[in-house]
Amino acid sequence: MMAFAYTLIVLLVITSILLTMLILLHRGKGGGLSSMFGGGVSSSLAGSSVAEKNLDRYTVLVGIIWFACIVGLGLWLKVAMANPVS
């Protein structure tokens, strides 16, 4: 049972690093804080390249795996706390 937790923890660390890198690879679409106050120019998403679309897909996939690891660890912790081994 502990091997499952260690596997989830390692997977969580790997996906956290990968998700951070994938998010940082995305091209900025806004003008930062100035666009929040109406100073930015709106950009169209229709002109996205294939590489940008694939990057979006990979980011969503890694995000889903990351979320599943969080939920799995939470459920494992709930079961482990309900049945402590002395």
N, CA, C and O of each residue as an XYZ file, in Angstrom:
344
protein
N       0.824     -1.198      0.000
C       0.000      0.000      0.000
C       0.869      1.263      0.000
O       0.483      2.285     -0.567
N       2.033      1.186      0.633
C       2.919      2.356      0.646
C       3.539      2.598     -0.729
O       3.844      3.737     -1.081
N       3.725      1.528     -1.506
C       4.290      1.690     -2.853
C       3.357      2.529     -3.730
O       3.813      3.302     -4.573
N       2.053      2.369     -3.523
C       1.068      3.168     -4.269
C       1.235      4.653     -3.942
O       1.208      5.501     -4.834
N       1.405      4.953     -2.673
C       1.568      6.353     -2.263
C       2.861      6.937     -2.810
O       2.877      8.070     -3.290
N       3.946      6.168     -2.739
C       5.216      6.659     -3.261
C       5.162      6.863     -4.779
O       5.745      7.811     -5.304
N       4.471      5.982     -5.466
C       4.303      6.134     -6.908
C       3.531      7.400     -7.234
O       3.897      8.136     -8.150
N       2.459      7.658     -6.485
C       1.681      8.882     -6.711
C       2.491     10.134     -6.395
O       2.373     11.143     -7.090
N       3.307     10.073     -5.353
C       4.119     11.237     -4.992
C       5.150     11.533     -6.081
O       5.340     12.687     -6.464
N       5.811     10.492     -6.574
C       6.800     10.690     -7.650
C       6.115     11.220     -8.903
O       6.621     12.137     -9.549
N       4.967     10.647     -9.245
C       4.214     11.113    -10.410
C       3.747     12.556    -10.228
O       3.728     13.332    -11.183
N       3.376     12.908     -9.014
C       2.946     14.276     -8.723
C       4.099     15.267     -8.896
O       3.909     16.348     -9.454
N       5.270     14.910     -8.428
C       6.431     15.794     -8.568
C       6.792     15.971    -10.045
O       7.056     17.085    -10.498
N       6.800     14.864    -10.787
C       7.145     14.938    -12.211
C       6.125     15.778    -12.976
O       6.500     16.634    -13.778
N       4.831     15.533    -12.727
C       3.817     16.304    -13.445
C       3.800     17.763    -13.011
O       3.470     18.634    -13.816
N       4.145     18.052    -11.768
C       4.207     19.449    -11.323
C       5.294     20.207    -12.076
O       5.076     21.328    -12.537
N       6.461     19.591    -12.197
C       7.564     20.235    -12.925
C       7.210     20.371    -14.404
O       7.435     21.420    -15.008
N       6.658     19.309    -14.981
C       6.291     19.334    -16.391
C       5.190     20.352    -16.671
O       5.232     21.053    -17.682
N       4.212     20.434    -15.782
C       3.120     21.395    -15.957
C       3.639     22.830    -15.872
O       3.208     23.694    -16.636
N       4.549     23.079    -14.959
C       5.148     24.416    -14.856
C       5.888     24.779    -16.139
O       5.759     25.894    -16.645
N       6.662     23.831    -16.661
C       7.405     24.102    -17.892
C       6.468     24.313    -19.075
O       6.701     25.203    -19.892
N       5.416     23.512    -19.178
C       4.473     23.668    -20.284
C       3.740     25.006    -20.218
O       3.517     25.644    -21.247
N       3.370     25.425    -19.030
C       2.685     26.716    -18.882
C       3.616     27.861    -19.260
O       3.191     28.832    -19.884
N       4.876     27.747    -18.884
C       5.822     28.804    -19.226
C       6.136     28.845    -20.725
O       6.571     29.879    -21.232
N       5.922     27.742    -21.434
C       6.158     27.723    -22.879
C       5.062     28.429    -23.672
O       5.272     28.790    -24.829
N       3.907     28.625    -23.066
C       2.808     29.278    -23.773
C       3.147     30.725    -24.097
O       3.808     31.427    -23.331
N       2.668     31.139    -25.260
C       2.861     32.514    -25.697
C       1.833     33.387    -24.989
O       0.665     33.011    -24.881
N       2.260     34.542    -24.512
C       1.345     35.463    -23.862
C       0.334     36.012    -24.843
O       0.686     36.393    -25.959
N      -0.908     36.053    -24.436
C      -1.952     36.543    -25.339
C      -2.452     37.926    -24.938
O      -3.177     38.564    -25.701
N      -2.081     38.387    -23.775
C      -2.548     39.682    -23.309
C      -1.391     40.634    -23.094
O      -0.227     40.284    -23.295
N      -1.728     41.828    -22.686
C      -0.710     42.828    -22.444
C      -0.393     43.013    -20.977
O       0.096     44.071    -20.580
N      -0.662     41.999    -20.160
C      -0.374     42.110    -18.742
C      -1.453     42.893    -18.019
O      -2.636     42.771    -18.335
N      -1.050     43.689    -17.059
C      -2.002     44.445    -16.250
C      -2.704     45.530    -17.057
O      -3.840     45.899    -16.756
N      -2.025     46.040    -18.083
C      -2.655     47.111    -18.859
C      -3.890     46.607    -19.613
O      -4.843     47.361    -19.807
N      -3.880     45.356    -20.033
C      -5.048     44.832    -20.751
C      -6.220     44.604    -19.802
O      -7.374     44.584    -20.229
N      -5.928     44.436    -18.531
C      -7.000     44.227    -17.566
C      -7.830     45.503    -17.396
O      -9.015     45.441    -17.069
N      -7.215     46.624    -17.616
C      -7.914     47.898    -17.453
C      -8.345     48.505    -18.780
O      -8.638     49.699    -18.843
N      -8.388     47.708    -19.837
C      -8.903     48.176    -21.117
C      -7.856     48.716    -22.049
O      -8.213     49.236    -23.106
N      -6.586     48.625    -21.727
C      -5.546     49.168    -22.591
C      -5.002     48.176    -23.595
O      -4.224     48.549    -24.473
N      -5.400     46.902    -23.480
C      -4.862     45.874    -24.367
C      -5.670     45.718    -25.627
O      -6.839     46.100    -25.684
N      -5.050     45.162    -26.624
C      -5.720     44.879    -27.885
C      -6.130     43.413    -27.856
O      -5.332     42.546    -27.500
N      -7.378     43.139    -28.233
C      -7.842     41.752    -28.205
C      -7.196     40.969    -29.341
O      -7.039     41.478    -30.451
N      -6.825     39.726    -29.049
C      -6.195     38.887    -30.067
C      -7.120     37.735    -30.421
O      -7.896     37.266    -29.588
N      -7.028     37.294    -31.643
C      -7.870     36.206    -32.124
C      -7.168     34.875    -31.894
O      -5.969     34.749    -32.143
N      -7.917     33.879    -31.419
C      -7.353     32.557    -31.216
C      -7.413     31.715    -32.487
O      -6.871     30.610    -32.517
N      -8.061     32.217    -33.530
C      -8.198     31.455    -34.760
C      -6.866     31.305    -35.477
O      -6.707     30.381    -36.274
N      -5.914     32.175    -35.221
C      -4.633     32.120    -35.896
C      -3.603     31.271    -35.186
O      -2.410     31.401    -35.461
N      -4.020     30.413    -34.290
C      -3.083     29.572    -33.559
C      -2.436     28.555    -34.486
O      -3.081     28.022    -35.389
N      -1.184     28.298    -34.258
C      -0.483     27.312    -35.067
C      -0.741     25.908    -34.517
O      -1.311     25.739    -33.439
N      -0.311     24.922    -35.276
C      -0.481     23.528    -34.869
C       0.336     23.258    -33.611
O      -0.106     22.532    -32.722
N       1.533     23.846    -33.537
C       2.377     23.654    -32.362
C       1.706     24.216    -31.110
O       1.783     23.617    -30.038
N       1.058     25.351    -31.245
C       0.367     25.967    -30.109
C      -0.822     25.114    -29.661
O      -1.081     24.978    -28.465
N      -1.540     24.543    -30.624
C      -2.668     23.681    -30.279
C      -2.193     22.402    -29.590
O      -2.812     21.944    -28.629
N      -1.095     21.828    -30.081
C      -0.544     20.636    -29.438
C      -0.041     20.951    -28.037
O      -0.207     20.145    -27.121
N       0.566     22.107    -27.866
C       1.020     22.523    -26.544
C      -0.165     22.662    -25.587
O      -0.070     22.299    -24.415
N      -1.270     23.185    -26.090
C      -2.485     23.280    -25.279
C      -2.978     21.893    -24.865
O      -3.367     21.678    -23.717
N      -2.957     20.962    -25.812
C      -3.426     19.597    -25.517
C      -2.534     18.925    -24.478
O      -3.028     18.290    -23.546
N      -1.222     19.066    -24.639
C      -0.299     18.463    -23.678
C      -0.470     19.075    -22.292
O      -0.407     18.372    -21.283
N      -0.684     20.377    -22.250
C      -0.870     21.044    -20.966
C      -2.132     20.546    -20.276
O      -2.125     20.308    -19.068
N      -3.209     20.388    -21.028
C      -4.454     19.879    -20.442
C      -4.272     18.438    -19.969
O      -4.735     18.082    -18.885
N      -3.604     17.605    -20.768
C      -3.387     16.212    -20.399
C      -2.553     16.092    -19.123
O      -2.899     15.328    -18.223
N      -1.465     16.842    -19.048
C      -0.621     16.802    -17.851
C      -1.384     17.370    -16.652
O      -1.217     16.893    -15.530
N      -2.215     18.380    -16.882
C      -3.027     18.940    -15.797
C      -4.032     17.934    -15.257
O      -4.276     17.887    -14.052
N      -4.615     17.131    -16.139
C      -5.561     16.100    -15.699
C      -4.841     15.025    -14.888
O      -5.351     14.569    -13.865
N      -3.654     14.620    -15.346
C      -2.879     13.627    -14.599
C      -2.477     14.185    -13.238
O      -2.547     13.481    -12.230
N      -2.053     15.459    -13.207
C      -1.682     16.113    -11.948
C      -2.867     16.137    -10.981
O      -2.715     15.837     -9.797
N      -4.045     16.494    -11.493
C      -5.243     16.542    -10.660
C      -5.609     15.149    -10.139
O      -6.007     15.004     -8.983
N      -5.476     14.127    -10.989
C      -5.767     12.754    -10.565
C      -4.814     12.306     -9.463
O      -5.215     11.583     -8.551
N      -3.564     12.729     -9.541
C      -2.604     12.398     -8.478
C      -2.997     13.057     -7.159
O      -2.898     12.434     -6.102
N      -3.436     14.300     -7.214
C      -3.866     15.006     -6.008
C      -5.065     14.298     -5.386
O      -5.097     14.075     -4.175
N      -6.040     13.948     -6.199
C      -7.234     13.269     -5.693
C      -6.869     11.886     -5.154
O      -7.352     11.488     -4.094
N      -6.019     11.152     -5.877
C      -5.591      9.831     -5.424
C      -4.863      9.876     -4.094
O      -5.107      9.042     -3.223
N      -3.970     10.847     -3.932
C      -3.266     10.985     -2.654
C      -4.218     11.367     -1.528
O      -4.073     10.893     -0.401
N      -5.177     12.209     -1.824
C      -6.161     12.586     -0.810
C      -7.000     11.407     -0.366
O      -7.252     11.230      0.826
N      -7.436     10.594     -1.329
C      -8.218      9.400     -0.986
C      -7.376      8.386     -0.231
O      -7.851      7.765      0.719
N      -6.115      8.214     -0.654
C      -5.226      7.292      0.041
C      -4.987      7.748      1.477
O      -4.978      6.930      2.398
N      -4.795      9.036      1.665
C      -4.579      9.569      3.010
C      -5.818      9.386      3.878
O      -5.701      9.094      5.068
N      -6.992      9.554      3.300
C      -8.231      9.355      4.042
C      -8.367      7.901      4.503
O      -8.753      7.635      5.642
N      -8.048      6.967      3.607
C      -8.120      5.548      3.967
C      -7.040      5.191      4.982
O      -7.289      4.424      5.913
N      -5.843      5.745      4.806
C      -4.742      5.433      5.711
C      -5.003      5.968      7.116
O      -4.619      5.334      8.100
N      -5.645      7.115      7.218
C      -5.962      7.680      8.531
C      -7.121      6.945      9.203
O      -7.202      6.885     10.430
N      -8.010      6.392      8.392
C      -9.150      5.653      8.949
C      -8.723      4.282      9.482
O      -9.338      3.747     10.405
N      -7.655      3.717      8.888
C      -7.177      2.400      9.287
C      -5.688      2.465      9.632
O      -4.863      1.961      8.869
N      -5.328      3.074     10.761
C      -3.895      3.189     11.098
C      -3.317      1.832     11.465
O      -3.967      1.000     12.098
N      -2.072      1.639     11.045
C      -1.338      0.401     11.365
C      -0.425      0.701     12.533
O       0.393      1.619     12.475
N      -0.567     -0.072     13.587
C       0.221      0.168     14.806
C       1.535     -0.548     14.756
O       2.324     -0.458     15.697
